[in-house]
Amino acid sequence: MLTPEQYSDDLYEKDEVLEAVTRSIQDHGINDVSIAPGYGRLLTLLVRSSGAHSVLEIGALGGYSGVCLAKGLKDDGKIVSLEISEDNAKLAKSNMENAGYGGMVQYMIGPALDSLEVLKSEGATFDFFFIDADKENYPNYLEYAISLAAPGALIAGDNFLLRGRTLNTDKNGPSVQAIRKFNEMIARDERLISTMLPAYDGLALAMVK
């Protein structure tokens, strides 16, 4: 029997651009932990429906989520993408260019916290944030997102279930504890209006008041 996620994904025709991104990630021997296809479509929908002009992506990997975000932007939209790996950033940039979105994106290579501090010092603000990087820093990334948010900005954070580890009380490693803290912040921080979607590996959504 199909899972609900498989059933819903099968209703859609394959997106050849995103399929090419997935193949490129595999061909480069990168562990493909890109956002799930259904949530990729949701990113596109949210960016478009919110009217976002500026997006901050924390974690580029091979560009799958970048393409999803760019598809929702208008032609004058911009993405700043933070990626610790130069090789990943090069692949992501190539895939964005092949998809026709190369002119929209700027990559900042290095530890994301360092790049976030630079953006904060520059007074940058963003309309939409996508967090999908090292899990131990999710609470820090959320704090930076709130501080860099334009009024009404949206924040999406992937993998809040950690393939079930978040729910397992026997699992208490650094990443699990950080994600649990992040989840509590999303749910309880008075600066946010939020919800949590438990399909795939979980996607947290919030609006900054």
C-alpha positions as a LaTeX table, in Angstrom:
\begin{tabular}{lrrr}
\hline
Residue & $x$ (\AA) & $y$ (\AA) & $z$ (\AA) \\
\hline
Met1 & 0.00 & 0.00 & 0.00 \\
Leu2 & 1.20 & 3.49 & $-0.81$ \\
Thr3 & 1.94 & 5.98 & 1.93 \\
Pro4 & $-0.05$ & 9.24 & 1.83 \\
Glu5 & 3.13 & 10.99 & 0.70 \\
Gln6 & 3.68 & 8.52 & $-2.15$ \\
Tyr7 & 0.06 & 8.77 & $-3.23$ \\
Ser8 & 0.10 & 12.57 & $-3.37$ \\
Asp9 & 3.50 & 12.69 & $-5.11$ \\
Asp10 & 2.29 & 10.23 & $-7.76$ \\
Leu11 & $-0.54$ & 12.59 & $-8.70$ \\
Tyr12 & 1.98 & 15.07 & $-10.11$ \\
Glu13 & 3.90 & 14.78 & $-13.34$ \\
Lys14 & 7.65 & 14.61 & $-12.91$ \\
Asp15 & 9.35 & 18.01 & $-12.90$ \\
Glu16 & 12.19 & 17.52 & $-15.37$ \\
Val17 & 14.20 & 20.42 & $-13.97$ \\
Leu18 & 14.07 & 19.05 & $-10.42$ \\
Glu19 & 14.69 & 15.51 & $-11.67$ \\
Ala20 & 17.88 & 16.79 & $-13.31$ \\
Val21 & 18.94 & 18.42 & $-10.03$ \\
Thr22 & 18.39 & 15.14 & $-8.19$ \\
Arg23 & 20.45 & 13.24 & $-10.76$ \\
Ser24 & 23.28 & 15.75 & $-10.52$ \\
Ile25 & 23.41 & 15.38 & $-6.73$ \\
Gln26 & 23.61 & 11.60 & $-7.08$ \\
Asp27 & 26.22 & 11.83 & $-9.85$ \\
His28 & 28.42 & 13.95 & $-7.57$ \\
Gly29 & 28.23 & 11.36 & $-4.80$ \\
Ile30 & 26.47 & 13.72 & $-2.41$ \\
Asn31 & 24.10 & 12.30 & 0.17 \\
Asp32 & 20.79 & 13.60 & $-1.14$ \\
Val33 & 18.97 & 15.08 & 1.85 \\
Ser34 & 17.08 & 17.62 & $-0.24$ \\
Ile35 & 13.60 & 18.67 & 0.79 \\
Ala36 & 10.87 & 16.16 & $-0.11$ \\
Pro37 & 9.08 & 16.85 & $-3.44$ \\
Gly38 & 5.77 & 17.65 & $-1.77$ \\
Tyr39 & 7.36 & 20.18 & 0.53 \\
Gly40 & 9.36 & 21.57 & $-2.38$ \\
Arg41 & 6.05 & 22.34 & $-4.08$ \\
Leu42 & 4.88 & 23.91 & $-0.84$ \\
Leu43 & 7.93 & 26.20 & $-0.75$ \\
Thr44 & 7.09 & 27.40 & $-4.25$ \\
Leu45 & 3.48 & 27.99 & $-3.25$ \\
Leu46 & 4.37 & 29.85 & $-0.05$ \\
Val47 & 6.93 & 32.11 & $-1.71$ \\
Arg48 & 4.50 & 32.97 & $-4.50$ \\
Ser49 & 1.44 & 33.45 & $-2.30$ \\
Ser50 & 3.32 & 35.57 & 0.25 \\
Gly51 & 4.66 & 37.90 & $-2.43$ \\
Ala52 & 8.19 & 37.50 & $-1.09$ \\
His53 & 10.92 & 39.40 & $-2.91$ \\
Ser54 & 13.94 & 38.35 & $-0.82$ \\
Val55 & 14.70 & 34.82 & 0.38 \\
Leu56 & 17.40 & 33.55 & 2.73 \\
Glu57 & 18.24 & 29.88 & 2.28 \\
Ile58 & 20.34 & 28.27 & 5.00 \\
Gly59 & 21.79 & 25.16 & 3.38 \\
Ala60 & 22.01 & 24.93 & $-0.42$ \\
Leu61 & 23.16 & 21.32 & $-0.91$ \\
Gly62 & 22.77 & 20.78 & $-4.68$ \\
Gly63 & 20.18 & 23.42 & $-5.41$ \\
Tyr64 & 16.92 & 21.45 & $-5.23$ \\
Ser65 & 15.33 & 23.72 & $-2.64$ \\
Gly66 & 16.86 & 26.74 & $-4.35$ \\
Val67 & 15.01 & 25.93 & $-7.55$ \\
Cys68 & 11.78 & 25.41 & $-5.61$ \\
Leu69 & 12.19 & 28.79 & $-3.91$ \\
Ala70 & 13.12 & 30.56 & $-7.14$ \\
Lys71 & 10.09 & 29.16 & $-8.95$ \\
Gly72 & 7.90 & 31.06 & $-6.51$ \\
Leu73 & 9.70 & 34.39 & $-6.90$ \\
Lys74 & 8.88 & 37.08 & $-9.40$ \\
Asp75 & 11.56 & 38.05 & $-11.92$ \\
Asp76 & 13.05 & 40.70 & $-9.62$ \\
Gly77 & 13.28 & 38.34 & $-6.65$ \\
Lys78 & 16.57 & 37.54 & $-4.95$ \\
Ile79 & 17.90 & 34.57 & $-2.96$ \\
Val80 & 20.88 & 34.65 & $-0.63$ \\
Ser81 & 22.01 & 31.07 & $-0.03$ \\
Leu82 & 24.36 & 30.05 & 2.78 \\
Glu83 & 26.41 & 26.90 & 2.21 \\
Ile84 & 29.42 & 25.62 & 4.13 \\
Ser85 & 30.73 & 23.46 & 1.25 \\
Glu86 & 32.25 & 25.21 & $-1.75$ \\
Asp87 & 31.68 & 22.10 & $-3.87$ \\
Asn88 & 28.00 & 22.00 & $-2.94$ \\
Ala89 & 27.63 & 25.70 & $-3.69$ \\
Lys90 & 29.23 & 25.24 & $-7.13$ \\
Leu91 & 26.82 & 22.41 & $-7.93$ \\
Ala92 & 23.85 & 24.38 & $-6.62$ \\
Lys93 & 24.87 & 27.41 & $-8.70$ \\
Ser94 & 25.21 & 25.25 & $-11.81$ \\
Asn95 & 21.79 & 23.72 & $-11.26$ \\
Met96 & 20.22 & 27.12 & $-10.64$ \\
Glu97 & 21.77 & 28.41 & $-13.87$ \\
Asn98 & 20.55 & 25.39 & $-15.82$ \\
Ala99 & 17.07 & 25.99 & $-14.43$ \\
Gly100 & 17.16 & 29.63 & $-15.57$ \\
Tyr101 & 17.50 & 31.16 & $-12.10$ \\
Gly102 & 21.24 & 31.82 & $-11.94$ \\
Gly103 & 20.79 & 35.57 & $-11.84$ \\
Met104 & 18.58 & 35.40 & $-8.78$ \\
Val105 & 20.96 & 33.78 & $-6.34$ \\
Gln106 & 24.05 & 34.86 & $-4.38$ \\
Tyr107 & 26.04 & 32.25 & $-2.47$ \\
Met108 & 27.87 & 32.92 & 0.78 \\
Ile109 & 30.31 & 30.10 & 1.48 \\
Gly110 & 31.42 & 29.20 & 4.99 \\
Pro111 & 29.81 & 28.52 & 8.37 \\
Ala112 & 26.25 & 29.82 & 8.24 \\
Leu113 & 26.48 & 31.54 & 11.63 \\
Asp114 & 29.36 & 33.66 & 10.34 \\
Ser115 & 27.41 & 34.62 & 7.22 \\
Leu116 & 24.32 & 35.39 & 9.28 \\
Glu117 & 26.32 & 37.73 & 11.48 \\
Val118 & 27.60 & 39.54 & 8.38 \\
Leu119 & 24.06 & 39.90 & 7.04 \\
Lys120 & 22.88 & 41.21 & 10.40 \\
Ser121 & 25.70 & 43.76 & 10.55 \\
Glu122 & 24.74 & 44.93 & 7.06 \\
Gly123 & 21.14 & 45.48 & 8.13 \\
Ala124 & 19.79 & 42.93 & 5.66 \\
Thr125 & 16.17 & 41.81 & 5.89 \\
Phe126 & 14.30 & 39.00 & 4.17 \\
Asp127 & 10.70 & 38.05 & 3.43 \\
Phe128 & 11.17 & 34.28 & 3.49 \\
Phe129 & 13.58 & 31.90 & 5.21 \\
Phe130 & 14.27 & 28.25 & 4.52 \\
Ile131 & 16.33 & 26.37 & 7.11 \\
Asp132 & 17.79 & 23.01 & 6.05 \\
Ala133 & 21.35 & 22.75 & 7.33 \\
Asp134 & 23.24 & 21.29 & 10.32 \\
Lys135 & 20.63 & 20.41 & 12.91 \\
Glu136 & 22.64 & 21.37 & 15.99 \\
Asn137 & 22.36 & 25.04 & 15.02 \\
Tyr138 & 18.64 & 25.12 & 14.22 \\
Pro139 & 17.78 & 27.15 & 17.35 \\
Asn140 & 20.49 & 29.67 & 16.42 \\
Tyr141 & 19.29 & 29.84 & 12.83 \\
Leu142 & 15.76 & 30.49 & 14.02 \\
Glu143 & 16.90 & 33.36 & 16.23 \\
Tyr144 & 18.80 & 34.92 & 13.34 \\
Ala145 & 15.81 & 34.47 & 11.03 \\
Ile146 & 13.59 & 36.33 & 13.47 \\
Ser147 & 16.14 & 39.14 & 13.80 \\
Leu148 & 16.54 & 39.43 & 10.01 \\
Ala149 & 12.83 & 39.17 & 9.25 \\
Ala150 & 10.85 & 41.82 & 7.46 \\
Pro151 & 7.37 & 42.31 & 8.99 \\
Gly152 & 5.25 & 39.25 & 8.29 \\
Ala153 & 8.16 & 37.17 & 7.00 \\
Leu154 & 7.70 & 33.41 & 6.74 \\
Ile155 & 10.11 & 30.80 & 8.11 \\
Ala156 & 10.22 & 27.15 & 7.02 \\
Gly157 & 12.41 & 24.58 & 8.76 \\
Asp158 & 12.83 & 21.09 & 7.35 \\
Asn159 & 13.38 & 17.72 & 9.10 \\
Phe160 & 11.93 & 18.48 & 12.54 \\
Leu161 & 11.23 & 14.76 & 13.00 \\
Leu162 & 14.78 & 13.59 & 12.21 \\
Arg163 & 13.41 & 10.35 & 10.78 \\
Gly164 & 11.70 & 9.58 & 14.06 \\
Arg165 & 14.61 & 10.34 & 16.37 \\
Thr166 & 12.88 & 13.44 & 17.71 \\
Leu167 & 10.05 & 11.24 & 18.99 \\
Asn168 & 12.27 & 8.57 & 20.50 \\
Thr169 & 12.96 & 9.32 & 24.16 \\
Asp170 & 15.99 & 7.02 & 24.00 \\
Lys171 & 17.62 & 9.34 & 21.46 \\
Asn172 & 19.24 & 12.36 & 23.09 \\
Gly173 & 22.24 & 13.29 & 20.98 \\
Pro174 & 23.16 & 16.92 & 20.25 \\
Ser175 & 21.18 & 17.11 & 17.00 \\
Val176 & 18.08 & 15.60 & 18.57 \\
Gln177 & 18.21 & 17.94 & 21.55 \\
Ala178 & 18.73 & 20.94 & 19.27 \\
Ile179 & 15.78 & 20.01 & 17.06 \\
Arg180 & 13.55 & 19.50 & 20.11 \\
Lys181 & 14.51 & 22.99 & 21.30 \\
Phe182 & 13.85 & 24.38 & 17.83 \\
Asn183 & 10.43 & 22.71 & 17.75 \\
Glu184 & 9.54 & 24.16 & 21.14 \\
Met185 & 10.63 & 27.62 & 19.98 \\
Ile186 & 8.50 & 27.33 & 16.84 \\
Ala187 & 5.48 & 26.25 & 18.88 \\
Arg188 & 5.80 & 28.62 & 21.85 \\
Asp189 & 7.74 & 31.74 & 20.88 \\
Glu190 & 5.38 & 34.68 & 21.21 \\
Arg191 & 7.07 & 36.43 & 18.29 \\
Leu192 & 5.73 & 33.77 & 15.92 \\
Ile193 & 2.48 & 32.44 & 14.51 \\
Ser194 & 3.22 & 28.84 & 13.59 \\
Thr195 & 2.23 & 25.33 & 12.72 \\
Met196 & 4.05 & 22.03 & 12.18 \\
Leu197 & 3.40 & 19.66 & 9.30 \\
Pro198 & 4.27 & 16.04 & 10.19 \\
Ala199 & 4.34 & 14.49 & 6.69 \\
Tyr200 & 7.61 & 13.30 & 5.14 \\
Asp201 & 10.27 & 14.23 & 7.75 \\
Gly202 & 8.35 & 17.20 & 9.14 \\
Leu203 & 8.25 & 20.84 & 8.10 \\
Ala204 & 7.88 & 23.66 & 10.62 \\
Leu205 & 6.24 & 26.87 & 9.41 \\
Ala206 & 6.07 & 30.22 & 11.14 \\
Met207 & 5.21 & 33.84 & 10.45 \\
Val208 & 7.09 & 36.58 & 12.27 \\
Lys209 & 4.58 & 38.95 & 13.85 \\
\hline
\end{tabular}
